[in-house]
């Protein structure tokens, strides 16, 4: 926990408490359904296969995303349902959430390729974190998205 009462926590679905599941679904509903006026089925059957990265301020969930091992959603490891509470926007927390997510994917899955389906208006945000767009823009739940991949170059183990 830092001096502002903020901490990161990561859990598998089975390790989540009922309160944590409720808080996660509430935050996702607040942003994706209410704020973005997008009616869709959030309970997509993938939460059980994900790790859940939670940013907590005290006991309040203010940042969240799902992390998937390679082969579950895409061939690559993936990050999804990236969300911050409206009260903490423009504080750098979204960037910190993604940095934490990238580090966790490396630690959990030893993966150097991460794929996301990013909302098009966030393309620059994700590009600044090393994600590169590929393919055409597409509609997902009536919102423009673009596929993006981040490939981490690892030092060669060759001793030349």
C-alpha positions in Angstrom: 0.0 0.0 0.0 1.3 3.5 -0.8 1.0 6.7 1.2 -2.4 7.5 -0.5 -3.9 4.2 0.7 -3.7 2.6 -2.8 -2.7 -1.0 -3.5 -2.8 -3.6 -6.2 -4.1 -7.1 -5.8 -4.4 -10.0 -8.2 -6.5 -13.1 -7.8 -7.8 -16.0 -9.8 -11.6 -16.2 -10.1 -11.9 -18.9 -7.5 -9.9 -16.8 -5.0 -12.2 -13.8 -5.3 -14.6 -13.1 -2.5 -18.3 -12.5 -3.2 -17.7 -8.8 -2.3 -14.8 -8.5 -4.8 -16.9 -10.1 -7.6 -19.7 -7.7 -6.8 -17.3 -4.7 -6.8 -15.8 -5.8 -10.1 -19.2 -6.3 -11.8 -20.4 -3.0 -10.4 -17.4 -1.0 -11.8 -17.6 -2.7 -15.2 -21.4 -2.0 -15.3 -20.9 1.7 -14.3 -18.4 2.4 -17.0 -19.2 0.0 -19.9 -23.0 -0.1 -19.6 -24.1 3.1 -18.0 -21.3 5.6 -18.9 -20.7 4.2 -22.4 -24.4 3.5 -23.1 -23.6 0.0 -24.2 -26.0 -2.8 -23.6 -24.1 -6.1 -23.8 -23.7 -9.3 -21.8 -20.7 -8.6 -19.5 -20.9 -12.1 -17.9 -19.3 -13.7 -21.0 -18.1 -16.9 -19.3 -14.4 -15.8 -19.4 -14.1 -14.5 -15.9 -13.5 -18.0 -14.6 -10.4 -18.4 -16.8 -8.9 -15.0 -16.0 -6.7 -13.5 -13.4 -8.3 -10.3 -12.0 -6.0 -7.3 -11.4 -7.6 -4.9 -8.9 -6.5 -1.4 -8.0 -7.9 -0.5 -4.6 -8.0 2.9 -2.8 -8.6 1.8 0.8 -11.3 -0.8 0.3 -12.8 0.8 -2.8 -12.1 -0.7 -6.3 -11.0 2.1 -8.6 -9.1 0.2 -11.4 -9.5 -3.2 -12.8 -8.7 -5.5 -15.7 -8.7 -9.2 -16.7 -5.6 -11.1 -17.6 -5.6 -14.3 -19.8 -2.9 -16.8 -20.5 -2.0 -17.4 -24.2 -4.6 -19.6 -26.0 -7.7 -18.6 -23.9 -9.0 -15.6 -25.8 -6.3 -15.2 -28.4 -3.2 -17.1 -29.4 -1.2 -14.5 -27.4 -1.7 -13.6 -23.7 -4.3 -10.9 -23.4 -5.7 -8.0 -21.3 -9.3 -7.1 -21.3 -12.1 -5.2 -19.5 -9.6 -2.4 -18.7 -11.5 0.1 -16.6 -10.9 2.9 -14.1 -13.5 4.6 -11.9 -14.6 8.1 -13.3 -13.4 9.6 -10.0 -9.7 8.7 -10.7 -9.5 9.5 -14.4 -6.7 11.8 -15.6 -4.5 10.8 -12.6 -2.2 8.4 -14.4 -4.0 5.4 -12.8 -5.0 4.0 -16.2 -1.4 4.0 -17.3 -0.3 2.4 -14.0 -3.0 -0.2 -14.4 -1.7 -1.2 -17.8 1.9 -1.3 -16.6 0.9 -3.5 -13.7 -1.1 -5.7 -16.2 1.9 -6.1 -18.5 4.2 -7.0 -15.6 1.7 -9.5 -14.2 1.4 -11.2 -17.6 5.1 -11.6 -17.8 5.2 -13.0 -14.3 2.2 -15.3 -14.5 2.6 -16.6 -18.0 6.2 -15.8 -19.0 4.6 -14.3 -22.1 6.3 -11.7 -24.3 3.3 -11.1 -26.7 0.1 -9.5 -25.4 -3.0 -8.8 -27.5 -5.8 -6.4 -26.7 -9.0 -5.2 -28.4 -8.7 -1.5 -27.7 -11.3 1.1 -28.1 -10.2 3.2 -31.1 -10.1 6.5 -29.2 -7.5 5.0 -26.9 -5.2 3.9 -29.7 -2.5 6.5 -28.8 -2.7 5.6 -25.1 -2.0 2.0 -25.9 0.6 2.8 -28.5 2.5 4.8 -25.8 2.6 1.5 -23.8 4.2 -0.3 -26.7 1.1 -1.8 -28.4 1.0 -1.7 -32.2 -2.3 -1.8 -34.2 -3.0 -4.4 -36.8 -5.9 -5.0 -39.0 -8.9 -2.9 -39.7 -11.1 -0.9 -37.3 -14.1 -3.0 -36.3 -17.3 -2.5 -34.3 -17.6 -4.3 -31.0 -20.9 -3.5 -29.2 -21.3 -0.5 -31.5 -18.0 1.0 -30.4 -15.0 1.3 -32.8 -12.2 -1.0 -31.7 -8.8 -2.0 -33.1 -6.7 -5.0 -32.4 -3.2 -4.2 -31.0 -0.3 -6.4 -30.0 2.7 -5.7 -27.7 5.8 -7.7 -28.3 8.5 -7.5 -25.7 12.0 -8.0 -27.0 14.0 -10.1 -24.7 17.8 -10.0 -24.6 19.4 -12.8 -26.5 21.0 -15.5 -24.4 23.7 -16.0 -27.0 27.2 -15.0 -25.8 28.9 -13.9 -29.0 
